[in-house]
Structures are given as structure tokens and as C-alpha cells.
């Protein structure tokens, strides 16, 4: 029998009132479920350098584009540096000259190994993200294992192809350490930023090698003569020019990569996330940071080689000190110029702030 609106039976409750304890329990359960989805351990968690709602499509948009391409490119550059260093060392007629040349070439090998380890570790971590297994611990283990793989392969190649000298093990050990540290760098969850650092760092290393063709004309341009003072003054300005241009290259490449990442995510994944300005700042400064980290690895792991090279003569000791200072200055210049360039480029893409809508008259 149905109840009509005017019937007295309608005033009786047709359903038992919910228990307050059950209601609060349900609410707590729903809240905990939401927290699980937004927690950093969840695959759909958003990057701290991005804005937006942490959804599954959004997390997919935070992947680093071009990671499968950056790995082989970085490995190819490391291979080229190892081959070049081997050719230089083998061309030395005496062991003393080989030690000096090894100390001169080792910074380039360490930088290449650091970038290669980071690039391959990023690729391995991105494979986990595509499979929906982007846990922090698993990502870290995968990244370090990828860097370790590159480091062991490089060390094995050095011991197999280089001449058996007192410096071979030093080169192999520092190269492996740089690749492993690069793997640890790639373990962070801000994948587009790490991809930008790798792309910009690789481009900066290539630019520095290519710049060697312009050093002699620049020496003449900056007034290098036959006196020691003119040569030192010209060398100082050549080094500053190289660092400035390398920082510009680093900043522009980092900005270009992040812009490509954002547009690709918005086009293919409808990504609501937008990278904030700290992402561009870190990406622009990243290549300079890599150069400084490579210098630390060199001075710790390659201390024996540097000491051997500096002990050859007083001139070699002065040269090693000057080279070390120059590398540190170059890293600092690339860091600040790259960060500033990326920030300026990002700032030029920002439009005016939207005006607040006027409230209705009846409000």
C-alpha cells in the first residue's frame, strides 16, 4: 500500500537514521583514500614543481619526452670522449707526457660519464612510470642500477682498450663513480626537469668542444702577444667568453626542452599541469651544477692522477692549479648565466595577470 502525502504514516521515518560513528568512519575512509591518491608514493602524484590536480593523465604528462633519444646520444658522446682520450694517451711517446695528458683529458670524460649515467637512469625510471610502477624506492633503485650499468661498462672498456699504466685504474674508477652519481641524480620525480638538465648539459659539453676551434682567433682578437702578461690576459677573456656563451646555450636548451615538454603534454595528454618558475631555474642551472659535481668527483676520485701530474715539474703544478681554478669558474658562470637565461626566457612567455571580474550590483 502506497503512502499519500497527506497520510499520517508519512511522518514516520521510512529509513533508520545513520549512526554517527558509521558516518564519521565512512568520511575518514574516504579521506584516507583521497590521501592515498595524492600521496607522493602513488603513481598519479604530481610533481612539486607543477601546478594542477593530481590525476592519472596529469601524471602521465609529467614524463620526460625524448628520454629514449637522450640515452643513446649521451652514451655516444661518452664513447667519443673515451676514444679521444685513449688516442691522446697512446700518442704520447713517454710515460710522463701520458700522465700530463691524462690529467688534462679526465675532466671531459667525467662530465660525459655523469651526463650519460643521468640520461640512461632517466630512461629506466621513465619505463617504470609508463608501466604504472613509479614508486619512489623502486625508481631510485632502477636509476642507480642504470647508472651502475653504464659505469661498469665504461670502466670495463677503459681497462680493456687503454694501455696498462698507473693512471688507467684511476680513469676507470672515476668514470664509473660519475655514472653512478648521475643515476642517483635521475632518481628525482621531476622527470621533465632532469630531462632538460640532461639535454642542456649534453649540448653544453658539445659546445665547449666545438668552441676549441675559435680559441686561436679569439686569442688574437683579445691581444695575445709574445709577453706572458698579454697571454694571461687574453686567456682570461677567452675563458670568460666561453663560459658566457656556454651558459647562454645551457639556459636556452633547458628552456626549449621544458617548453617542448609542456606543449607535448598539453597536446597529447591534455595535461592540466604547468611547470612553475623554479623548474626553469633548476633546469637552466643544471648544466653548471653538473660541471661542479664533475669537478668534485675529479678532485676526490682523481686526486692521485692530479698529484702525479702536478709533481712532474713546477710548471705542471702551476698549470694544474690554474686549470682547476678555471674549471670551477667555468662551472659557476654556466650555472648562473644558464639559470638567468632560462628565467628570462620563461618570463617573456608570461602574459599580464588577469583582471578580477567586477562583482554584480546586487552582490
LODO-119875 format. One record per residue (C-alpha): z, x, y; residue in one letter. Coordinates in pm, whole numbers, plus 50000, padded with zeros to 5 digits. Layout:
// residues N
ZXYa ...
***
This chain:
// residues 363
500005000050000x 498985014150334x 501295015350631x 500194999550954x 501065013351296x 503474985351372x 505274986951039x 508874998651034x 508085021650748x 506055043150979x 509205055651147x 510325071750822x 509245107550772x 506335109850533x 506915147250465x 510025168050436x 510705189650739x 510085226450677x 513035248650604x 513735271950898x 514315300750661x 510955295050491x 509225292250829x 510645324950952x 509795341150620x 506185329450647x 505975341851003x 507385375550906x 504905377850620x 502015370250848x 503255395851097x 503625422450831x 500115415250707x 498755419751058x 500685451951098x 499215464950774x 495725458250902x 496385475551230x 498335504751089x 496825539851106x 496705541450726x 494455511150699x 490715518350675x 489975495050964x 492395511551204x 490915520751537x 490805555051695x 493425561851963x 490625573452192x 488805539952175x 489465505352309x 488845472852128x 490065451551841x 490675469451511x 488255451651279x 486245464250985x 482895465151170x 484605483051456x 485985509851226x 482545515051080x 481265520751431x 483685549751474x 481875570951217x 480235602951335x 476465598551345x 474345627351222x 477125642551010x 474765648850713x 472475667850950x 475155688451126x 476435703050798x 473185719850685x 472435731451040x 475845747851072x 475525763350725x 472085776650816x 473505792651129x 476335808650929x 473805822050680x 471725836650962x 474775853751114x 475845868250778x 472335881150712x 472075896151062x 475455913251029x 474525927350689x 471245940950825x 473025957551118x 475695973350898x 473165985750640x 471066001450915x 473986023851019x 473466059250899x 477156068650899x 480316050450796x 481856054951139x 478946036551302x 479186008951041x 482816002651131x 481996000051501x 479065976651437x 481145955151202x 483815950551469x 481115940951718x 479455915451486x 482545899751331x 483345875351620x 479945858551579x 480465854751205x 483935839651251x 482685814651512x 479815804351285x 482185800150988x 484575779251197x 481785755551304x 480315754050952x 483675745750796x 484285718351052x 480805703651007x 480955701750626x 484515688650629x 483425661550873x 480625651850637x 483035649750343x 485505628850541x 482745605450651x 481755599650288x 485275586750228x 485045564250532x 481765549050409x 483415541750074x 486375524750242x 488875551850140x 489695565150484x 493385572250422x 494975599250636x 496245620250344x 493055617050142x 490965625250448x 492995656650516x 492735668450154x 488995661950149x 488445680050480x 490455710750383x 488775711850040x 485345710950206x 486275739350440x 487705758850147x 484445754449956x 482395768350245x 484855796850295x 484825807249931x 481035805549917x 480725827250229x 483295852550101x 481525854649765x 478175860249937x 479655888050153x 481225906349860x 478035902349658x 475485913749919x 477355936750159x 477895973450086x 481265981249931x 483125995550231x 486625993550373x 485565965450605x 483855942450354x 487045925350239x 488175920950599x 484915903350691x 485065881650379x 488715871950428x 488445863050795x 485255843250734x 486945822950461x 490015816950679x 487835804650967x 486025779650742x 489315766050604x 490775762050953x 487585744051055x 488145720050766x 491625712550896x 490205705251242x 487845679251094x 490725660150933x 491405640451251x 490415603651260x 488455606451586x 485235613951399x 482775609551691x 484745634551899x 484745660151616x 481025654351568x 480485660551939x 482535692651922x 480505704951623x 477165696751785x 478155711852118x 479745742251953x 476675749051743x 474415745452046x 476645768852246x 476535795951977x 472755793751960x 472545795652340x 474755826752354x 472485844852107x 469355833452290x 470865844752621x 470775880852500x 467075881252586x 467925875352952x 470705901252985x 468505930853078x 466635912253357x 469945898953488x 471435933853492x 468595944653720x 468995913253929x 472705919753985x 472095955454100x 472845976453794x 472076012553878x 472936046553743x 476526046753865x 479406034553650x 480646011253919x 477305993453956x 477015989153580x 480515974053551x 479895950853846x 476565939053702x 478125934153358x 480855912553512x 478365889653683x 476135887553376x 479155877253168x 480175850853423x 476655836953436x 476515834753058x 479895817253039x 478985792553314x 475685783153152x 477295781152808x 479925757252947x 477215735453100x 475365734552768x 478585725752583x 479515697652821x 476055682152828x 475675683452449x 479115668152397x 478355640052642x 474935634052488x 476355631852138x 479115607352235x 476615586252429x 474315585552126x 477265576451902x 478305547852129x 474795533552163x 474095536951793x 477305518851703x 476625491251955x 473055486551830x 473515488651453x 477105477151404x 477875455351706x 480845478051774x 483325464752036x 484975498652074x 484335520052379x 485365556452388x 487715563552674x 487585593352908x 489935615852702x 487335615852425x 484735630852659x 487275655452797x 488225668152450x 484625669252330x 483505689352633x 486385713652597x 485955716052219x 483435745052204x 485665766052428x 488645757952209x 486665768551902x 485865801952067x 489535807552146x 490595797951792x 487975822151657x 489465849551874x 492925842651733x 491545844451377x 489805877051464x 492925893151608x 495105882151318x 492825884851015x 490535911951151x 493265933751301x 492605961651051x 488915963351141x 489635962951515x 492185990651477x 489736011851277x 487046006851539x 489416014551825x 490696046251656x 487236062351637x 487436075951990x 488906069052329x 485636053252440x 485666029952139x 489236019552215x 488306010952572x 485215992352452x 487175971352201x 489755962152466x 487035952552712x 485175932052452x 488335913352355x 489105905052717x 485535893952773x 485645870652471x 488855854352589x 487485849752941x 484285835152797x 486225810052587x 488295798952886x 485215794953103x 483405774852837x 486485753152786x 486965743353150x 483295741653250x 482425721652939x 485285697052995x 484415692953362x 480705688153288x 481355661653023x 483785643153253x 481365643353547x 478515631153325x 480745603653186x 481915593753535x 478345588953653x 477845562453384x 480715541053511x 479885511953736x 482035496254006x 485145477953896x 484565440253852x 485955418654130x 488655393654040x 487395358154026x 488685335754304x 491235310254193x 490245273554228x 491595254954531x 493695231754317x 495475260154141x 
***
